[in-house]
Amino acid sequence: MTSQNNLDDKELLKLLNEGSYEAFTTLYFRYAETLVRFTNDKLKDPDETKDIIHDIFLKIWTERSKLKIDGNFKAYIYTTARNKITDTYRKRLVRGFYDAELASIQEPASESLDTAFDAKELHHAIISRLDELPPRTKEIFKLSRFDNLSIPQIASRLNISEQTIKNQLSIALTYLRKKIVFLLGLIFLINN
């Protein structure tokens, strides 16, 4: 492996394409630390950062034989990290939107009976939409949102990976967000 430390990225990528684990580890140790700093500077969350770095290098290793990188490796992994950071921000926004909507439903801001009634209807509609989710997705969502369990706690309880938990929560939130927006529109039209 010492001799591979002197190789440039292009040569290491060629060896990686041929299945060289040593080339992979050389690239990993060459870039992982700076990529962690870059990603964590943006996310301010070490756990999410670790997940992203893990995903990037796992993909590189699993797709090593068909990996085609036009340009340089450093640009490739930083672009991949930026895309994953953007996805993480998007998921945070969706989660924040749902949490805010649910909070407003559970504690209506207006004291009017109409608003309280609408909030109850909307809350009931969201609960009923949960039944439209696949059973495992529904279970994960309820553990996260109703039982307030963290992703690691849910993963441990269900004996599945944290990434699977994140994926299932993303599916549930995306689905429910679409339904909430539709239902809010209906309630607005009915009341106006």
N, C-alpha and C positions, 0 to 999 in steps of 0.2 A: 504494500500500500504506500510506502514511503515514496517509491518512484512515481506513483500516480499523483502525488501532491504537486509535482513539477509540471504536470500536463495542464494545458489550457482547457477551458470549458468545452470547446468544440471536440477535442480529442476524448475528453471524458464522456461526452454525450454519445460518441461513436461506440465507446466501450460499453456504456450503459445499454445502448440499443442491442448489443450482443449479449446482454445479461450479466454484466460485471457488477457484483455487489460492492466491490471495492471502489469502483467509479462512482456508484451511487452515494456511498458514505463520504467519499471525498467531496462531492458536490454538496452534500448535506452539511458537513462541518465547515465548508467554505462559506455558506450563505445563511444557514438557519439562524444563527445568533442575531445578525443584522436584520433579518426578516422578522424575527420576533420583536425586536425593538420598534421597527417600523410599524408593524401591525398593532402592537400594544399602545403606541403613541396615539394611534387613531381611535382605538376602541376603549382604552382604559379599562380593560377587563382581561386579566391573565388567563382565565379559563377559556374564554372565547378565542383568545389569541392562540393558545395551545391547540385548540380544535382546528383552527384554520391552518396553522403550520403543519399539523399532522395530516390534514386532508390533502394539502398541496403535495407533500412529499410521498404520501401513500399513493396518490394518483400517478405521480412520476414513476414510482417503482412498479405499480401494477400495469402501467401502459408503456413500460420501458421499450419493448420491442417495436412498438409502432409510433413512438414519440418522435414527432417531427417539429423541431423548433427553428423557425426562420428568424434569424437575428441572433441575439445572444441570450444565454440562459438566465442571466441576472434580470434582464428586461422581462423575460417570460414569467419568472416567479413573482416579480413585483407587480406585474399586470394581473396575474392570477390573484395575488393577495388583495390588490385594490378592488377587484371584482367581488371577492368574498366579503370584504369590509363593507362594500355598498349593499350587498345582500343582507348582511347583519344589521345595518342601519334600517333597511327596509323592514325587516322582521321586527325590530324594536318599535318602529312606528306603528305597525299593525297591532302589535301587542298593546302598546300604549293607547291606541284608539279603542280597542276592545275594552281594556280596563276602565277607561274613562266613560265609555258608554254604559258599561255594567254598573259602575258607581253611580252614574246619574239615574239609572233605572232603579237601583236599590234605595237611593235617597233623593227623591224628586226635589228639584230646586224650587219649583213653584208650589205654592200652597193650595192652588186651585184643585178642585175635585177632578176636573177634566184631565189635568196634567197627571195627577196621581193615578187616575184610571188608565190613561194612555201608557204610563210607565209600567203598570201592572200587566197590561196587555202585551207590551213589548217584551217584558221579562218572561212572560209565559211563552211568547213566540220563540224567544231565544232558547228557552229550555226545551221546547218541543222540537226545535231544529237540531238540537243535540242528538235526538233519536234518529235523525237522518244520516248521522256519521257512522262509519264502520265501528263495530263494537270496541276494538282495541283503541282506535283514535278517541272515541268517546270516553273510554276509561281513563286514558292518559290525560285528556283535557280536564275531566272532573278532578283527578288527583292533583293537577296543577292549580286549577282555578278555584275549586271549591274546598279542597283539603289543604291548599297552600303548601304542597310539597315541592321541593326543589327538583330540578332535573336529575341530579345524582341520586336523590332519595327515590324518585320514581323508577329510575333505571335499576336500582338495587332491589326495590320491591318487586318489580316485574321481571327481573333478570334479563334485561335487554340493554343494548348500548345507549349511551347518552345521546349519540347522534340520531338514533332511531326516535328517541323521545322528542328531540328538537324537530325532526322532520314531521312527526305526527302532530305536534302542537302547531306547526306552521300550516299544515293542511287544515286543521280544525279552525284556526284563526282566520285563514283566508276565506274559507267557506262561510263561517259565521259573519265575518265582516261584510261580505256581499249580501247576505240575508238581512243584516241589520240596516244597511244603507237602503235596501229595497223597502223594508218595513217602516223605517223612519219617513221615507218618501210617501208611503201610503197614509200614515198617520197625519202627516202634514197636509196632504190633499183632502183628507176627510174633515179635518178641523178648519180648513180655510175655504 
